[in-house]
Amino acid sequence: MKKIVFFVLLSILYQANAQIDFQVVDKDFSKVNIGNIHTGHNEIIFSFDDGPVPGVTDKVLDILKEHNIKATFFVIGKNVLAHPELMKRIVDEGHIVGNHSMSHIPLKNLDSIAWKDIVKTEVMDAHKTIMPYLANNRHFFFRAPYSDWNKIFADFLNENEIGKQYIGPILWDIGGEMEIKDGKYLQSADWACWSKKISIDDCMSGYLYEAGKRKGGVVLMHDLRHQSAELLAKLIPELEDRGFSFSTMNDVDWK
Ligand SMILES: [Zn+2]
């Protein structure tokens, strides 16, 4: 009996360790935002920012599961603390978690003295918050809120043992902004579609056009509004029809 208890304990311990035992390469924070990430491969890498948000993240997870697609969720630390059940689902269903700061404040025009504390809080406190949910990550990923970044942040964070193992700040290839020419959507950004009351089909046509033009890449979406989940449900079959396959941030050949 004692032996059985010992082995059960051992396997629980092993699993607990396995949760945080992922491969980390010695990359570091970049002085500038990293763009042009994975185009030209006819592969789509979905990324969802600003969650987790109840009622939206769950729908996004349902859709991804239905199509057996893994994505990256760039979560906000405060939302992580508020919704651990959604975070557990994200990691249990095989997705990757990225750091999108603690409270999503713009990291610009920061006070010349206070900036270090702010950057440390926003990036490293968020890291501690997402730590229990990184089981599927091969790397630590960061995306800056509003893509605000400064090379002095990179120098400062790379002095930190964990900070210097981060890849980021990471942008996206598809979904950054709206571009409409002669009534044709050449690019779409989900948040802008919904604020401009653009239909899901029109919004999707911009994503599809840009995906075709760039031959795939990292797609930016937000798990903030239900329309984005509806867009995703329609977008995936359209991308499949056009011959795209789906990969993850783990598969990118990071320089
Ligand atoms: Zn954001």
py3Dmol code that shows the C-alpha trace and the ligand (Angstrom):
import py3Dmol

protein = """\
ATOM      1  CA  MET A   1       0.000   0.000   0.000  1.00  0.00           C
ATOM      2  CA  LYS A   2       2.792   2.375   0.963  1.00  0.00           C
ATOM      3  CA  LYS A   3       4.486   1.617  -2.346  1.00  0.00           C
ATOM      4  CA  ILE A   4       1.346   2.515  -4.294  1.00  0.00           C
ATOM      5  CA  VAL A   5       0.975   5.788  -2.411  1.00  0.00           C
ATOM      6  CA  PHE A   6       4.638   6.519  -3.146  1.00  0.00           C
ATOM      7  CA  PHE A   7       4.201   5.931  -6.875  1.00  0.00           C
ATOM      8  CA  VAL A   8       1.002   7.971  -6.993  1.00  0.00           C
ATOM      9  CA  LEU A   9       2.807  10.817  -5.247  1.00  0.00           C
ATOM     10  CA  LEU A  10       5.754  10.444  -7.579  1.00  0.00           C
ATOM     11  CA  SER A  11       3.559  10.637 -10.666  1.00  0.00           C
ATOM     12  CA  ILE A  12       1.721  13.684  -9.303  1.00  0.00           C
ATOM     13  CA  LEU A  13       5.070  15.338  -8.635  1.00  0.00           C
ATOM     14  CA  TYR A  14       6.293  14.391 -12.098  1.00  0.00           C
ATOM     15  CA  GLN A  15       3.181  15.888 -13.724  1.00  0.00           C
ATOM     16  CA  ALA A  16       3.533  19.065 -11.649  1.00  0.00           C
ATOM     17  CA  ASN A  17       7.120  19.354 -12.849  1.00  0.00           C
ATOM     18  CA  ALA A  18       6.181  18.569 -16.451  1.00  0.00           C
ATOM     19  CA  GLN A  19       3.844  21.568 -16.347  1.00  0.00           C
ATOM     20  CA  ILE A  20       6.769  23.976 -16.136  1.00  0.00           C
ATOM     21  CA  ASP A  21       9.438  21.866 -17.779  1.00  0.00           C
ATOM     22  CA  PHE A  22       9.332  23.329 -21.278  1.00  0.00           C
ATOM     23  CA  GLN A  23      12.188  24.095 -23.548  1.00  0.00           C
ATOM     24  CA  VAL A  24      13.423  27.665 -23.413  1.00  0.00           C
ATOM     25  CA  VAL A  25      15.987  28.959 -25.846  1.00  0.00           C
ATOM     26  CA  ASP A  26      18.181  31.890 -25.038  1.00  0.00           C
ATOM     27  CA  LYS A  27      16.446  34.545 -27.124  1.00  0.00           C
ATOM     28  CA  ASP A  28      15.924  37.972 -25.660  1.00  0.00           C
ATOM     29  CA  PHE A  29      13.764  41.060 -25.856  1.00  0.00           C
ATOM     30  CA  SER A  30      14.225  42.850 -29.132  1.00  0.00           C
ATOM     31  CA  LYS A  31      14.929  46.578 -29.312  1.00  0.00           C
ATOM     32  CA  VAL A  32      12.148  46.957 -31.856  1.00  0.00           C
ATOM     33  CA  ASN A  33       8.824  45.209 -32.457  1.00  0.00           C
ATOM     34  CA  ILE A  34       9.242  41.981 -34.420  1.00  0.00           C
ATOM     35  CA  GLY A  35       7.198  42.031 -37.638  1.00  0.00           C
ATOM     36  CA  ASN A  36       7.036  39.969 -40.832  1.00  0.00           C
ATOM     37  CA  ILE A  37       6.983  36.832 -38.727  1.00  0.00           C
ATOM     38  CA  HIS A  38       5.875  33.859 -40.780  1.00  0.00           C
ATOM     39  CA  THR A  39       4.633  34.868 -44.229  1.00  0.00           C
ATOM     40  CA  GLY A  40       5.104  32.894 -47.438  1.00  0.00           C
ATOM     41  CA  HIS A  41       4.463  29.405 -46.039  1.00  0.00           C
ATOM     42  CA  ASN A  42       0.689  29.221 -46.642  1.00  0.00           C
ATOM     43  CA  GLU A  43       0.347  28.617 -42.912  1.00  0.00           C
ATOM     44  CA  ILE A  44      -1.930  30.548 -40.608  1.00  0.00           C
ATOM     45  CA  ILE A  45      -0.931  31.202 -36.998  1.00  0.00           C
ATOM     46  CA  PHE A  46      -3.849  32.557 -34.989  1.00  0.00           C
ATOM     47  CA  SER A  47      -3.209  34.937 -32.106  1.00  0.00           C
ATOM     48  CA  PHE A  48      -5.882  36.389 -29.803  1.00  0.00           C
ATOM     49  CA  ASP A  49      -5.167  39.461 -27.689  1.00  0.00           C
ATOM     50  CA  ASP A  50      -6.607  41.065 -24.563  1.00  0.00           C
ATOM     51  CA  GLY A  51      -8.453  38.119 -22.963  1.00  0.00           C
ATOM     52  CA  PRO A  52      -9.425  35.963 -21.375  1.00  0.00           C
ATOM     53  CA  VAL A  53     -12.974  37.307 -21.466  1.00  0.00           C
ATOM     54  CA  PRO A  54     -15.908  35.136 -20.351  1.00  0.00           C
ATOM     55  CA  GLY A  55     -18.444  34.540 -23.112  1.00  0.00           C
ATOM     56  CA  VAL A  56     -15.913  35.224 -25.862  1.00  0.00           C
ATOM     57  CA  THR A  57     -12.756  33.257 -25.064  1.00  0.00           C
ATOM     58  CA  ASP A  58     -14.924  30.172 -24.415  1.00  0.00           C
ATOM     59  CA  LYS A  59     -16.541  30.537 -27.853  1.00  0.00           C
ATOM     60  CA  VAL A  60     -13.156  30.976 -29.515  1.00  0.00           C
ATOM     61  CA  LEU A  61     -11.945  27.832 -27.724  1.00  0.00           C
ATOM     62  CA  ASP A  62     -15.024  25.889 -28.872  1.00  0.00           C
ATOM     63  CA  ILE A  63     -14.388  26.865 -32.516  1.00  0.00           C
ATOM     64  CA  LEU A  64     -10.658  26.078 -32.374  1.00  0.00           C
ATOM     65  CA  LYS A  65     -11.421  22.713 -30.797  1.00  0.00           C
ATOM     66  CA  GLU A  66     -13.983  21.878 -33.479  1.00  0.00           C
ATOM     67  CA  HIS A  67     -11.277  22.398 -36.128  1.00  0.00           C
ATOM     68  CA  ASN A  68      -8.425  20.997 -34.040  1.00  0.00           C
ATOM     69  CA  ILE A  69      -6.428  24.224 -34.365  1.00  0.00           C
ATOM     70  CA  LYS A  70      -4.013  25.489 -31.691  1.00  0.00           C
ATOM     71  CA  ALA A  71      -3.619  29.231 -31.190  1.00  0.00           C
ATOM     72  CA  THR A  72      -1.700  31.709 -29.050  1.00  0.00           C
ATOM     73  CA  PHE A  73      -3.561  33.784 -26.471  1.00  0.00           C
ATOM     74  CA  PHE A  74      -1.769  37.013 -25.563  1.00  0.00           C
ATOM     75  CA  VAL A  75      -3.487  37.518 -22.243  1.00  0.00           C
ATOM     76  CA  ILE A  76      -3.657  40.490 -19.881  1.00  0.00           C
ATOM     77  CA  GLY A  77      -2.444  39.615 -16.366  1.00  0.00           C
ATOM     78  CA  LYS A  78      -5.442  41.196 -14.641  1.00  0.00           C
ATOM     79  CA  ASN A  79      -7.832  39.113 -16.740  1.00  0.00           C
ATOM     80  CA  VAL A  80      -5.785  35.991 -15.975  1.00  0.00           C
ATOM     81  CA  LEU A  81      -6.221  36.587 -12.244  1.00  0.00           C
ATOM     82  CA  ALA A  82      -9.958  37.179 -12.707  1.00  0.00           C
ATOM     83  CA  HIS A  83     -10.602  34.102 -14.889  1.00  0.00           C
ATOM     84  CA  PRO A  84      -8.385  31.174 -13.929  1.00  0.00           C
ATOM     85  CA  GLU A  85     -11.007  28.722 -15.212  1.00  0.00           C
ATOM     86  CA  LEU A  86     -10.631  30.100 -18.754  1.00  0.00           C
ATOM     87  CA  MET A  87      -6.853  29.987 -18.460  1.00  0.00           C
ATOM     88  CA  LYS A  88      -7.023  26.371 -17.382  1.00  0.00           C
ATOM     89  CA  ARG A  89      -9.144  25.584 -20.426  1.00  0.00           C
ATOM     90  CA  ILE A  90      -6.718  27.395 -22.740  1.00  0.00           C
ATOM     91  CA  VAL A  91      -3.794  25.320 -21.535  1.00  0.00           C
ATOM     92  CA  ASP A  92      -5.730  22.036 -21.165  1.00  0.00           C
ATOM     93  CA  GLU A  93      -6.796  22.333 -24.805  1.00  0.00           C
ATOM     94  CA  GLY A  94      -3.206  22.658 -25.995  1.00  0.00           C
ATOM     95  CA  HIS A  95      -2.918  26.376 -26.715  1.00  0.00           C
ATOM     96  CA  ILE A  96       0.035  28.669 -26.186  1.00  0.00           C
ATOM     97  CA  VAL A  97      -0.065  31.598 -23.782  1.00  0.00           C
ATOM     98  CA  GLY A  98       1.693  34.896 -24.448  1.00  0.00           C
ATOM     99  CA  ASN A  99       2.355  37.815 -22.120  1.00  0.00           C
ATOM    100  CA  HIS A 100       0.403  40.953 -23.088  1.00  0.00           C
ATOM    101  CA  SER A 101       1.280  42.944 -19.915  1.00  0.00           C
ATOM    102  CA  MET A 102      -0.391  43.153 -16.532  1.00  0.00           C
ATOM    103  CA  SER A 103      -2.907  45.921 -17.174  1.00  0.00           C
ATOM    104  CA  HIS A 104      -2.585  46.897 -20.874  1.00  0.00           C
ATOM    105  CA  ILE A 105      -1.393  50.444 -20.215  1.00  0.00           C
ATOM    106  CA  PRO A 106       0.430  52.151 -23.098  1.00  0.00           C
ATOM    107  CA  LEU A 107       4.173  51.941 -22.445  1.00  0.00           C
ATOM    108  CA  LYS A 108       4.891  55.390 -23.827  1.00  0.00           C
ATOM    109  CA  ASN A 109       5.535  58.855 -22.398  1.00  0.00           C
ATOM    110  CA  LEU A 110       6.593  57.154 -19.185  1.00  0.00           C
ATOM    111  CA  ASP A 111       8.168  59.177 -16.408  1.00  0.00           C
ATOM    112  CA  SER A 112      11.978  59.217 -16.683  1.00  0.00           C
ATOM    113  CA  ILE A 113      12.355  57.846 -13.162  1.00  0.00           C
ATOM    114  CA  ALA A 114       9.279  55.627 -12.723  1.00  0.00           C
ATOM    115  CA  TRP A 115       9.513  53.816 -16.079  1.00  0.00           C
ATOM    116  CA  LYS A 116      11.621  50.930 -14.757  1.00  0.00           C
ATOM    117  CA  ASP A 117       9.073  50.073 -12.065  1.00  0.00           C
ATOM    118  CA  ILE A 118       6.226  50.333 -14.562  1.00  0.00           C
ATOM    119  CA  VAL A 119       7.913  48.149 -17.183  1.00  0.00           C
ATOM    120  CA  LYS A 120       8.936  45.618 -14.532  1.00  0.00           C
ATOM    121  CA  THR A 121       5.398  45.457 -13.149  1.00  0.00           C
ATOM    122  CA  GLU A 122       3.734  45.277 -16.550  1.00  0.00           C
ATOM    123  CA  VAL A 123       6.032  42.630 -18.023  1.00  0.00           C
ATOM    124  CA  MET A 124       7.502  40.595 -15.164  1.00  0.00           C
ATOM    125  CA  ASP A 125       4.436  40.562 -12.890  1.00  0.00           C
ATOM    126  CA  ALA A 126       2.421  39.424 -15.890  1.00  0.00           C
ATOM    127  CA  HIS A 127       5.024  36.700 -16.411  1.00  0.00           C
ATOM    128  CA  LYS A 128       4.504  35.418 -12.854  1.00  0.00           C
ATOM    129  CA  THR A 129       0.763  35.472 -13.430  1.00  0.00           C
ATOM    130  CA  ILE A 130       0.892  33.390 -16.610  1.00  0.00           C
ATOM    131  CA  MET A 131       3.605  31.021 -15.336  1.00  0.00           C
ATOM    132  CA  PRO A 132       1.141  28.242 -14.327  1.00  0.00           C
ATOM    133  CA  TYR A 133      -0.306  28.201 -17.863  1.00  0.00           C
ATOM    134  CA  LEU A 134       2.780  27.800 -20.047  1.00  0.00           C
ATOM    135  CA  ALA A 135       2.772  24.014 -20.372  1.00  0.00           C
ATOM    136  CA  ASN A 136       2.421  24.128 -24.186  1.00  0.00           C
ATOM    137  CA  ASN A 137       4.913  26.944 -24.771  1.00  0.00           C
ATOM    138  CA  ARG A 138       8.305  26.263 -26.265  1.00  0.00           C
ATOM    139  CA  HIS A 139       9.247  29.886 -25.597  1.00  0.00           C
ATOM    140  CA  PHE A 140       8.114  32.893 -23.575  1.00  0.00           C
ATOM    141  CA  PHE A 141       6.320  35.321 -25.897  1.00  0.00           C
ATOM    142  CA  PHE A 142       5.494  38.994 -25.328  1.00  0.00           C
ATOM    143  CA  ARG A 143       3.304  41.374 -27.326  1.00  0.00           C
ATOM    144  CA  ALA A 144       3.294  45.029 -26.233  1.00  0.00           C
ATOM    145  CA  PRO A 145      -0.055  46.770 -25.698  1.00  0.00           C
ATOM    146  CA  TYR A 146      -0.672  49.200 -28.597  1.00  0.00           C
ATOM    147  CA  SER A 147       2.770  47.985 -29.834  1.00  0.00           C
ATOM    148  CA  ASP A 148       4.393  50.725 -27.725  1.00  0.00           C
ATOM    149  CA  TRP A 149       8.034  49.824 -27.200  1.00  0.00           C
ATOM    150  CA  ASN A 150      11.385  51.438 -26.521  1.00  0.00           C
ATOM    151  CA  LYS A 151      14.852  49.959 -26.895  1.00  0.00           C
ATOM    152  CA  ILE A 152      15.696  50.910 -23.310  1.00  0.00           C
ATOM    153  CA  PHE A 153      12.938  48.510 -22.150  1.00  0.00           C
ATOM    154  CA  ALA A 154      14.692  45.671 -23.967  1.00  0.00           C
ATOM    155  CA  ASP A 155      18.072  46.497 -22.405  1.00  0.00           C
ATOM    156  CA  PHE A 156      16.482  46.714 -18.961  1.00  0.00           C
ATOM    157  CA  LEU A 157      14.440  43.480 -19.222  1.00  0.00           C
ATOM    158  CA  ASN A 158      17.364  41.533 -20.710  1.00  0.00           C
ATOM    159  CA  GLU A 159      19.264  42.143 -17.451  1.00  0.00           C
ATOM    160  CA  ASN A 160      16.682  39.829 -15.880  1.00  0.00           C
ATOM    161  CA  GLU A 161      17.291  36.057 -15.956  1.00  0.00           C
ATOM    162  CA  ILE A 162      13.728  35.367 -17.151  1.00  0.00           C
ATOM    163  CA  GLY A 163      13.377  38.524 -19.195  1.00  0.00           C
ATOM    164  CA  LYS A 164      16.302  37.628 -21.424  1.00  0.00           C
ATOM    165  CA  GLN A 165      14.606  34.337 -22.358  1.00  0.00           C
ATOM    166  CA  TYR A 166      11.658  36.170 -23.917  1.00  0.00           C
ATOM    167  CA  ILE A 167      10.850  36.479 -27.599  1.00  0.00           C
ATOM    168  CA  GLY A 168       9.199  39.802 -28.304  1.00  0.00           C
ATOM    169  CA  PRO A 169       7.671  42.209 -28.599  1.00  0.00           C
ATOM    170  CA  ILE A 170       5.893  40.333 -31.379  1.00  0.00           C
ATOM    171  CA  LEU A 171       3.583  41.967 -33.879  1.00  0.00           C
ATOM    172  CA  TRP A 172       1.513  40.091 -36.504  1.00  0.00           C
ATOM    173  CA  ASP A 173       1.344  39.702 -40.276  1.00  0.00           C
ATOM    174  CA  ILE A 174      -2.401  39.836 -40.908  1.00  0.00           C
ATOM    175  CA  GLY A 175      -5.173  41.831 -39.218  1.00  0.00           C
ATOM    176  CA  GLY A 176      -3.344  44.976 -38.124  1.00  0.00           C
ATOM    177  CA  GLU A 177      -5.468  47.658 -39.754  1.00  0.00           C
ATOM    178  CA  MET A 178      -8.303  48.471 -42.156  1.00  0.00           C
ATOM    179  CA  GLU A 179      -7.607  49.163 -45.818  1.00  0.00           C
ATOM    180  CA  ILE A 180     -10.520  49.567 -48.198  1.00  0.00           C
ATOM    181  CA  LYS A 181      -9.980  50.451 -51.873  1.00  0.00           C
ATOM    182  CA  ASP A 182     -12.826  50.909 -54.371  1.00  0.00           C
ATOM    183  CA  GLY A 183     -15.145  49.082 -51.987  1.00  0.00           C
ATOM    184  CA  LYS A 184     -12.780  46.112 -51.693  1.00  0.00           C
ATOM    185  CA  TYR A 185     -11.371  45.135 -48.297  1.00  0.00           C
ATOM    186  CA  LEU A 186      -7.614  44.731 -48.689  1.00  0.00           C
ATOM    187  CA  GLN A 187      -7.021  44.402 -44.934  1.00  0.00           C
ATOM    188  CA  SER A 188      -9.224  44.196 -41.872  1.00  0.00           C
ATOM    189  CA  ALA A 189      -8.719  44.532 -38.133  1.00  0.00           C
ATOM    190  CA  ASP A 190     -11.472  42.944 -36.053  1.00  0.00           C
ATOM    191  CA  TRP A 191     -11.747  45.703 -33.418  1.00  0.00           C
ATOM    192  CA  ALA A 192     -11.992  48.380 -36.135  1.00  0.00           C
ATOM    193  CA  CYS A 193     -14.626  46.350 -38.041  1.00  0.00           C
ATOM    194  CA  TRP A 194     -16.881  46.244 -34.994  1.00  0.00           C
ATOM    195  CA  SER A 195     -16.408  49.892 -34.050  1.00  0.00           C
ATOM    196  CA  LYS A 196     -17.188  50.906 -37.656  1.00  0.00           C
ATOM    197  CA  LYS A 197     -20.138  48.479 -37.754  1.00  0.00           C
ATOM    198  CA  ILE A 198     -18.681  46.591 -40.706  1.00  0.00           C
ATOM    199  CA  SER A 199     -20.374  43.231 -41.330  1.00  0.00           C
ATOM    200  CA  ILE A 200     -18.671  39.982 -40.425  1.00  0.00           C
ATOM    201  CA  ASP A 201     -18.509  38.943 -44.113  1.00  0.00           C
ATOM    202  CA  ASP A 202     -16.919  42.241 -45.212  1.00  0.00           C
ATOM    203  CA  CYS A 203     -14.497  42.126 -42.312  1.00  0.00           C
ATOM    204  CA  MET A 204     -13.600  38.545 -43.194  1.00  0.00           C
ATOM    205  CA  SER A 205     -12.932  39.475 -46.834  1.00  0.00           C
ATOM    206  CA  GLY A 206     -10.126  41.779 -45.643  1.00  0.00           C
ATOM    207  CA  TYR A 207      -8.542  39.001 -43.586  1.00  0.00           C
ATOM    208  CA  LEU A 208      -8.785  36.609 -46.527  1.00  0.00           C
ATOM    209  CA  TYR A 209      -7.326  39.087 -49.005  1.00  0.00           C
ATOM    210  CA  GLU A 210      -4.356  39.849 -46.765  1.00  0.00           C
ATOM    211  CA  ALA A 211      -3.785  36.153 -45.976  1.00  0.00           C
ATOM    212  CA  GLY A 212      -3.711  35.425 -49.726  1.00  0.00           C
ATOM    213  CA  LYS A 213      -1.412  38.329 -50.485  1.00  0.00           C
ATOM    214  CA  ARG A 214       1.106  37.424 -47.785  1.00  0.00           C
ATOM    215  CA  LYS A 215       0.701  33.648 -48.300  1.00  0.00           C
ATOM    216  CA  GLY A 216      -0.196  33.181 -44.649  1.00  0.00           C
ATOM    217  CA  GLY A 217       1.239  34.519 -41.438  1.00  0.00           C
ATOM    218  CA  VAL A 218       0.390  35.438 -37.876  1.00  0.00           C
ATOM    219  CA  VAL A 219      -3.230  36.604 -37.693  1.00  0.00           C
ATOM    220  CA  LEU A 220      -4.176  39.200 -35.082  1.00  0.00           C
ATOM    221  CA  MET A 221      -7.633  38.977 -33.541  1.00  0.00           C
ATOM    222  CA  HIS A 222      -9.081  39.871 -30.131  1.00  0.00           C
ATOM    223  CA  ASP A 223     -11.130  37.648 -27.822  1.00  0.00           C
ATOM    224  CA  LEU A 224     -12.947  40.713 -26.553  1.00  0.00           C
ATOM    225  CA  ARG A 225     -16.210  40.826 -28.536  1.00  0.00           C
ATOM    226  CA  HIS A 226     -18.551  38.071 -29.659  1.00  0.00           C
ATOM    227  CA  GLN A 227     -18.310  39.255 -33.285  1.00  0.00           C
ATOM    228  CA  SER A 228     -14.678  38.139 -33.362  1.00  0.00           C
ATOM    229  CA  ALA A 229     -15.734  34.602 -32.407  1.00  0.00           C
ATOM    230  CA  GLU A 230     -18.376  34.692 -35.169  1.00  0.00           C
ATOM    231  CA  LEU A 231     -15.731  35.920 -37.606  1.00  0.00           C
ATOM    232  CA  LEU A 232     -13.408  33.086 -36.604  1.00  0.00           C
ATOM    233  CA  ALA A 233     -16.140  30.478 -37.132  1.00  0.00           C
ATOM    234  CA  LYS A 234     -16.564  31.657 -40.747  1.00  0.00           C
ATOM    235  CA  LEU A 235     -12.915  32.436 -41.445  1.00  0.00           C
ATOM    236  CA  ILE A 236     -11.465  29.005 -40.648  1.00  0.00           C
ATOM    237  CA  PRO A 237     -13.439  27.060 -43.309  1.00  0.00           C
ATOM    238  CA  GLU A 238     -12.669  29.781 -45.884  1.00  0.00           C
ATOM    239  CA  LEU A 239      -8.952  29.510 -45.125  1.00  0.00           C
ATOM    240  CA  GLU A 240      -9.162  25.701 -45.296  1.00  0.00           C
ATOM    241  CA  ASP A 241     -10.880  25.970 -48.711  1.00  0.00           C
ATOM    242  CA  ARG A 242      -8.002  28.147 -49.920  1.00  0.00           C
ATOM    243  CA  GLY A 243      -5.490  25.493 -48.909  1.00  0.00           C
ATOM    244  CA  PHE A 244      -3.985  27.123 -45.830  1.00  0.00           C
ATOM    245  CA  SER A 245      -2.767  24.917 -43.006  1.00  0.00           C
ATOM    246  CA  PHE A 246      -2.486  25.964 -39.375  1.00  0.00           C
ATOM    247  CA  SER A 247       0.584  26.116 -37.192  1.00  0.00           C
ATOM    248  CA  THR A 248       1.571  27.899 -33.976  1.00  0.00           C
ATOM    249  CA  MET A 249       4.057  30.385 -32.565  1.00  0.00           C
ATOM    250  CA  ASN A 250       6.086  27.354 -31.427  1.00  0.00           C
ATOM    251  CA  ASP A 251       6.679  26.423 -35.077  1.00  0.00           C
ATOM    252  CA  VAL A 252       8.138  29.783 -36.119  1.00  0.00           C
ATOM    253  CA  ASP A 253      11.846  29.686 -36.823  1.00  0.00           C
ATOM    254  CA  TRP A 254      12.772  32.522 -34.464  1.00  0.00           C
ATOM    255  CA  LYS A 255      16.006  34.232 -35.383  1.00  0.00           C
TER     256      LYS A 255
END
"""
ligand_1 = """\
1
ZN
Zn -3.973 44.504 -26.655
"""
view = py3Dmol.view(width=600, height=400)
view.addModel(protein, "pdb")
view.setStyle({"model": 0}, {"cartoon": {"style": "trace"}})
view.addModel(ligand_1, "xyz")
view.setStyle({"model": 1}, {"stick": {}})
view.zoomTo()
view.show()
